[in-house]
Amino acid sequence: MATVIAVFAHPDDETFICGGTLAKLAYTGHRVVLVCATLGEMGRRLGIPPIATRESIGQIRERELRAACEALGVQRLELLGLRDKTLEIQPQGEVADRVLRILQGEAPSAVITFHDPLGGHPDHCAIGRIATEAFSRYQATPAGGGARLFYVSFGEGAEAFRRFAQPVLAAVQVDVSGYKSEKLRAFRAHRTQSQLDRSLWGSDRRGTERMGNREYFIQTMGPRLKQATSLLDE
């Protein structure tokens, strides 16, 4: 089955933004790999009540991330070990080299990352630029010729992306209604970050009802999808 690689900046990005899609891919037999650039050690949330300190938050968020990956079925977690809130000043080419080596080793059919500037947070935009560079170089290799690049969408729609240089090949809606339980477990794994949302910590029914049934992506590179309901042609 195909491999999909998600390249994000912080622990919890994978869950909060596209956890249902990653779970759906994993539990339908695909290999899912997550590349996480930082441990989110500069994040302000320490749990309610606090379960972390400023000194321990990085280690705790790594443990939370590993538990979330287990809930979502992620088969490989690759930590780049960069410092939180510094991605925009990292040497882009050098970090892209590291991401490219992961792509070459895994030979993914699809890569997911943030758009610059629609990712919003400076770290999100920076890792999006890094992943896009790495993907462009991977796509130029024999193994990468059929791969596709997707940006996560926060509901802006394709028109928001058409304001920027990257072409919009497809707007994709993934039905994740059957994987909200896995996503809820991953949300709860990120305890320091998700306790503020009390609806996630009541009953399982209430928690899953709180989540949307669809997640959204924009394809900008690679062969055009045959259908706009999956990141892969199956």
Buried (B, 14 or more C-beta within 10 A) or exposed (E): EBBBBBBBBBBBBBBBBBBBBBBBBBBBEBBBBBBBBBBBBBBEBBBEEEEBEEEEBBEBBBEBBBBBBBBBBBBBBBBBEBBBBBBBEBEBEEBBBBBBEBBBEBBBBBBBBBBBEBBEBBBBBBBBBBBBBBBBBBBEEEBBEBBBBBBBBEEEEBEBBEEBEBEBBBBBBBBBEEBBBBBBBBBBBBBBBBBEEEEBBEEEEEBBEBBEEBBBBBBBBBEEBEEEEBBBEE
